[in-house]
Amino acid sequence: MMNIPEDISPWLAIPVVLLLIGGSLITLIGTLGLLRLPHFYQRIHGPAISITFGAGSFLLASMLYFTVLQQRLVIHELLITAFVMLTAPVTAMLLMRTAVYRDLRNGRQSPDLKPPTPPASGHATTAGANSPGLMEETRDRNPE
């Protein structure tokens, strides 16, 4: 049976509390992203990132606390952290690939791949790889 100390030193309590609060906030933000974002391809990023960093913060706090409490190095949390950090992004990538394959097979275009709408004034506001150049815009507006 483990003895829980009644008085924990501040040099241990402060980092553990900060890691737990930080992990909780990261997980909460990821959950809000899952609820608020409109499309599957956007929603998948929030939980994937929050699982990775939130769980990492929880496990780091646990490792720090139990290392000091048991007065020996506790490293099995490192194995759990490595497993979570390797599997969460891979799982998210596989889910996204499956969704893209399903959309392509059913002949649907994903909502995130819609072509950008042209600016109302007819002039390009930013120069980028997907925006037409100035000569192409002029040629399209003046059919001769």
C-alpha positions as CSV (number, residue, x, y, z in Angstrom):
1,M,0.0,0.0,0.0
2,M,1.3,3.5,-0.9
3,N,1.6,6.2,1.8
4,I,0.3,9.5,0.7
5,P,2.2,12.4,2.2
6,E,0.2,15.0,4.1
7,D,2.6,17.8,3.3
8,I,4.0,18.0,-0.3
9,S,6.8,20.4,-0.9
10,P,6.1,23.4,-3.1
11,W,8.9,22.6,-5.5
12,L,7.0,19.4,-6.4
13,A,3.4,20.7,-6.1
14,I,3.8,23.7,-8.4
15,P,5.2,21.9,-11.4
16,V,2.7,19.0,-11.0
17,V,-0.2,21.4,-10.7
18,L,0.9,23.5,-13.7
19,L,1.3,20.4,-15.8
20,L,-2.1,19.1,-14.8
21,I,-3.8,22.5,-15.5
22,G,-2.0,22.8,-18.8
23,G,-2.9,19.3,-19.9
24,S,-6.5,20.0,-18.9
25,L,-6.7,23.2,-20.9
26,I,-5.1,21.6,-23.9
27,T,-7.6,18.8,-23.8
28,L,-10.5,21.2,-23.3
29,I,-9.4,23.2,-26.3
30,G,-9.2,20.0,-28.4
31,T,-12.7,19.0,-27.3
32,L,-14.1,22.4,-28.2
33,G,-12.5,22.1,-31.6
34,L,-14.2,18.7,-32.0
35,L,-17.6,20.3,-31.2
36,R,-17.2,23.6,-33.1
37,L,-15.5,22.9,-36.3
38,P,-17.9,22.1,-39.2
39,H,-16.3,19.3,-41.3
40,F,-14.7,16.0,-40.5
41,Y,-11.4,17.0,-41.9
42,Q,-11.2,20.0,-39.7
43,R,-12.6,18.2,-36.6
44,I,-10.0,15.5,-36.6
45,H,-7.1,17.8,-35.9
46,G,-8.4,19.1,-32.5
47,P,-8.6,15.7,-30.7
48,A,-5.4,14.3,-32.4
49,I,-3.3,17.2,-31.1
50,S,-5.1,17.4,-27.7
51,I,-4.7,13.7,-27.1
52,T,-1.0,13.9,-27.8
53,F,-0.1,17.0,-25.8
54,G,-2.7,16.7,-23.1
55,A,-1.9,13.1,-22.3
56,G,1.8,13.9,-22.4
57,S,1.3,16.7,-19.8
58,F,-0.7,14.3,-17.5
59,L,1.8,11.6,-17.8
60,L,4.8,13.9,-17.2
61,A,3.0,15.3,-14.0
62,S,2.4,11.7,-12.9
63,M,6.0,10.7,-13.5
64,L,7.3,13.7,-11.5
65,Y,5.0,13.2,-8.6
66,F,5.5,9.4,-8.2
67,T,9.3,9.7,-8.7
68,V,9.5,12.0,-5.7
69,L,6.8,10.2,-3.7
70,Q,8.4,6.7,-4.1
71,Q,12.0,8.1,-3.9
72,R,13.0,6.2,-7.1
73,L,12.9,6.9,-10.8
74,V,9.5,6.0,-12.2
75,I,9.8,5.6,-16.0
76,H,6.9,3.5,-17.1
77,E,5.0,6.8,-17.8
78,L,7.7,7.5,-20.5
79,L,6.7,4.3,-22.3
80,I,3.0,5.2,-22.1
81,T,3.8,8.7,-23.4
82,A,5.8,7.3,-26.3
83,F,3.0,4.9,-27.2
84,V,0.4,7.7,-27.1
85,M,2.6,10.1,-29.1
86,L,3.2,7.5,-31.7
87,T,-0.3,6.1,-32.1
88,A,-2.5,9.2,-31.9
89,P,-1.1,11.0,-35.0
90,V,-1.0,7.7,-37.0
91,T,-4.6,7.0,-36.0
92,A,-5.7,10.5,-37.1
93,M,-3.8,10.2,-40.4
94,L,-5.4,6.8,-41.1
95,L,-8.9,8.2,-40.3
96,M,-8.3,11.1,-42.7
97,R,-7.0,8.8,-45.5
98,T,-10.1,6.6,-45.1
99,A,-12.4,9.6,-45.3
100,V,-10.7,10.9,-48.4
101,Y,-10.8,7.4,-50.0
102,R,-14.5,7.1,-49.1
103,D,-15.3,10.5,-50.6
104,L,-13.4,9.8,-53.8
105,R,-15.0,6.4,-54.2
106,N,-18.5,7.9,-53.8
107,G,-17.7,10.7,-56.2
108,R,-18.1,13.4,-53.6
109,Q,-15.8,16.3,-53.3
110,S,-14.8,17.0,-49.7
111,P,-16.0,20.4,-48.3
112,D,-12.5,21.5,-47.6
113,L,-11.4,21.1,-51.2
114,K,-13.7,23.7,-52.7
115,P,-12.0,26.1,-55.1
116,P,-11.4,29.6,-53.6
117,T,-14.0,32.3,-54.5
118,P,-12.6,35.2,-56.4
119,P,-12.5,38.6,-54.7
120,A,-15.4,40.9,-55.4
121,S,-13.4,43.7,-56.9
122,G,-11.7,41.5,-59.5
123,H,-8.2,42.2,-58.2
124,A,-6.1,39.7,-56.4
125,T,-5.6,40.7,-52.8
126,T,-2.7,38.4,-52.1
127,A,-0.2,36.8,-54.4
128,G,0.0,33.1,-53.9
129,A,0.4,29.8,-55.7
130,N,-3.4,29.4,-56.2
131,S,-4.3,32.9,-57.1
132,P,-4.0,34.0,-60.8
133,G,-1.4,36.5,-61.8
134,L,-2.1,40.1,-62.9
135,M,-1.8,39.3,-66.6
136,E,-4.2,36.3,-66.3
137,E,-6.8,38.4,-64.6
138,T,-6.6,41.2,-67.2
139,R,-6.8,38.7,-70.0
140,D,-10.0,37.1,-68.4
141,R,-11.7,40.4,-67.9
142,N,-11.0,41.8,-71.4
143,P,-12.0,39.2,-74.0
144,E,-10.6,40.3,-77.3
